[in-house]
Amino acid sequence: MHIRKIEFTDVDHLLYLYNLSIKNNELLYKPLTKDQFMLKFMTSTKSYEIKTFISLSNQKQVGLISGVVVANKNKAYITFVFVDPNHRRKSIGTKLLNRFENYVKINHPSVKEIDIVFFNPIQFEWYIPKTNHHDHPNAPGVDQSSGAATFFSKLGYQTYAKQNSYYRYITHYELSVEMHKIIDTLKNQEITITFYDRHKHHGFEALFTNLNNPYWQNEITKAISTHQPVLIAEQNGLVIGFTGPLSVQKSLRGYFAGIGVHDRYRGYGIGKVLFACLCLELKKLGAHYMSLFTGENNLARKIYEKEDFIIVRSWLNMRKDIK
């Protein structure tokens, strides 16, 4: 067996193996085109370096490992490990993993650990089980129900968090009686749920300072600059909560970035109402379903479960100390 860097001539066969595994229900992921394969496994950028190694047996590609190094943040991620089913139980996956780990140790000594988590800039769309090819844009870790979880665990990767993927079909969604009552109660406190209007509303900067979530701030700032609708909770023009931006993807999935409420206004049900109104407005825009993920211990899961979202997959965030 021989391990080396991936080359252009390897792509066709590796892509065939990858898509065959999806066809045989070994992977949840959506099939890739050749261009998509090369983008995810061979195309580094100024922000991150992609490093992919393959295993050869009798000059035939039988395995692959790919990972990402974000040097300016001293972070490294495992993206994907795969071995041809006809060549498993020969320690090929272990040797590939060791090769990537050694590459990181030697070439990026400031990186002290390798993660398998949703912060990886390379993401894979996957099909939600028992649906008509409804998809979700990223897999936030190692599929808990897969053999990969056992594989990484045996090789020193420890689970430090669990993420759950939630799903609901929303074509018939309506606000519940309880939501209407909360909305009326909030109105009595001069708090309303509406769409953001830069001419009427202010306070987004203060809200995001309070929430301390750069991802949310980036998503909403970008949405506002491109005139995408954003739902807010406001009190006399002051933005005290948000959700959105509202958009429907080609798959008819209603987009979801997150919900945030200023800590001074929590406990009034604002987050619940924002999410319920998001579901309703996305349905009006033509979305057929919504999917999202959140941490096992994140209290926001109660909001999603209250709206009959169900867990369709669980994922493990794993990490190995390579110091």
N, C-alpha and C positions, 0 to 999 in steps of 0.2 A: 504494500500500500504506500502511496506517495501523496503528500499534501503540498499544495502550492497555491499561489494567488490565482484568482479567477481570470480567465482570458475571454476575449470575444468569441473564440471558437467553441467555448464551453456552453454558451448560452442556450442554444437550441435544445440540446439534450436535457439540461437542467430544467429548462422551462417545461419541457414535456413531462418530466418526472413530477414537477411541482403541480401542474394542472391535472395530471393523472391522479395524484393523491386527493385532490379536491373531488374529482369525479367518483373516486372510490370511498368518499365520505371519511377520509382520514383527517382532512383539514376543513375548518369552518370557512376559511378565507374565500374570497371571490377569485376566479381565475384571472391571470395576468396576461397581457399582451407582451410581446418581446420588448417593446419600448418601455413598458411599465416595469418589467423585470430588470432591465438595465438601469433604470432610474433608481430603483430601490436598492439594488445590490452593487452598482458599479459607478455611481455618479456622485462624487464628493462635491462639496460647495465651499465657499469661503467660511461658512459658519461651522461646518462639521466635516469630518473625514469618514468615509465608508471604507471598511476593510472586510473583504470577503475572501475566504479560503475554500478550496475544494479538495476532495479526496478522490484519488484515482486508483482503480484496481484493474490491472491488465489494460491500461490506457483508456479505461472507461470511467466517466464521471459517476461516482456513487454516493457522494455526500457533499454537503455545503454548510458553512457557517458564515454568518454575516453579522457585523456589529458596527457601532458608530462611536467615534470619539469626538467630544466637543471640548477641544483643548483649552479654550479660554475660560471654561467653567470647571475644568478638571473632572469631567464626567465621561463615563464610558457605558455603553448599553449593548446588550445582546439583542439583535433583531430577529434572528431566525437560525434554527439548526434543523437540518434534514438529512436523513440517510435513506437511500433506496431500500424499500422493503426486502428486496432479495439479498441485501448485504448487511442486515441488522444483526445484532448480537455478536459483533466482531470488534467491539470497542472503537468503531470508527467515529461515532459521535463524541466519545470521550477525548479522543486524540485531536479532533477538530476544535473542541472547546479549549483544550490545553494550548493549542496553537494560537488561538485568538488571545487568550489570557497572557501568554508569554509575549505576544506582540505588544500588548498594552504596557506590560511591565517594563519592557526594554525601551520602547520608543516614547512612552508617556509616563515617566516615573512619578510625576506629580499626581497621577490618578491613583487613588488608593482603594477604589472599589468598583465593581461592575454591577450594574442594575438591569433588571428586566421590568420595565415600568412604562407608563403612558407618556413620560417626559421624552422618550426617544423621539427624535424628529422624523424617523421613518415609521410610518403607520400602515396597517393593512386593513382594508375593508373586509367585513365578514357577513355571512348570511345568518340571520336570526333563525334558529331551529323552528320547525313546524309553522313556517309562514311561506307565502308565495314570493320567495326571494327578496323579502324585506331585508335591507342591509343596514349596517352601522359602520361609521367611518374609521373606527380604530379599536384595536384589541388592547385593553389596558393592563397587560401582564400575561402570565402563563395560564392557559386554560386549566382550571382546577381539575376538571374531569379527564384530562389527557395524560398520556404517559410522560409527557414532557415535564410535568410537575415532579414526578418521581425521579426522572433523570437528573434534573438540576439539583434536587435535594441531595441525592447521593454524591454529587460532586461539589458539595460545600456551599450551595446557594441556600440562604435562609429566607423564609417568608417573614416580611415585616409589615405587610398590610394585605387586606383583601378588598377587592372591588367587585361590586355586583352590577350587572347590566340589566336595566329595566326596559320594559316594552309595553305599549298599549296601542290598540287600533282605535282611532279617534273620529272616524267618519260620522258617528252618531253622538258625539260628545255634546253634553249640555251642562251648564252650571247646576250644581246640586242646591237643594233648599238651604242647606247649611251655608254654602258659599254666599248665597243671596243675603242671608241674615248677617254674615260678617261684613259684607259690603255696606249694608245699611248702617251697621254699628260704626264702621269707619267714617262714613259720611257725617255722622253726628259729631265726629271729632275733626271734621273738615279735611279728612284724608280721602283722596279719590284715586282710582286706578284709571289711567288714561295713556295716550301715546305722547311721547316726548315731543315738545315743540320748543325749539331754541329761543323763540320770541316770547314765550310765556313762562318757561321753567329755568331754574338755575340751581346750582349746588352739586353737579355731578362730580366736580373735582374734590370737593369735601367728602362726598360719599365714598369715592374710591380710596381716598386717604384713610378713611375709617375702616373700609373693608380690607385694605392691604392685599389686594389680589391683582397683580400686574396683568395676568391673562384676561380677566374680566375687563379691566380698564382698556386694554388694547382692542379687544373685540368690540366693545361698545363705542369707543372713540372712532374706530374705523367705520362702524355702521353709521354713526351720526354723520360723518364726513361724506358718506356716499348716499345719504338720505334713505337708509333702510329704517323701517319702523321699529321703535323700541318701546316696550311697555314700562311705565314707571308708576310708582306710588308717590303722590305729591301732597304736600300740605301748604296751602296758600302760595303755590308756585315753587316751593322748595322740594327738590328731588330727595326722597328719603329711602327709595328702594327701586330696583329695576329687575327686568328679565327680558330676554331676547338676545340678539335681534331676531325679528321675525322673517323667516324665509323658508321656502319649500324646495328641497333638493329634487333632482331628476327622478329619483326613486320614489318620490312622493313622501319622503320622510320630512317631518317638521323639525327644523333645526333647533338646537338647544345649546346655549353656551353656559347658562347658570342663572341663579337668583341671588340677589344680595339686598339686605335690609340694614340700614344704619342701626347700630347697636342701641341707640336711644329709643328706637321705635319697635324693638322686638317684643314678642309676647302678645301682640294684638291680632295675630293671624294674617298679617300683611303678606308674608311669604306664601302662605297657602292660597290666598286670593290671586296673587300675581301668577302663580303657576297655573291655577285653574283658568284664569283669563288667557294665559298663553296658549293653553290647549284649545280653548274655544276659538281664538283668533287664527291660529294655525289651521284649524279645520275650515274656517271661512275662506282661507287663502288656497284651500285645495289639498292640504296634507291628508294622507290616509292613516298615517301612524306616527308615533314618536318613539324614540329610543334614547337612552342616556345611561351613564354609569356613575356610581358614587361609592364612597367607602363604606365598608360594612358597619363602621361605628359612627358614620356621619348622620346627625340627627335629621338632615334634610330628607333622608330616605322615608321618614314618616309622611312627609308631604306627598311624595310620589305614590306611596302605598295607599294613602287616603283617596287618591284619584284612580285607584284600581290598576296601577302599573304593577306588573309582575316581574320577578327575577327570571331571566331566561338563560343566564350564564354567570358563573362566578370565576374570578381571575385572581391569581396570586401575584403580588409584587415581591420579587425576590432579589437578593443582593449577596454578593460574595466579597469579602475583604481580601484584597490581593497584596497587601503590604508585605 
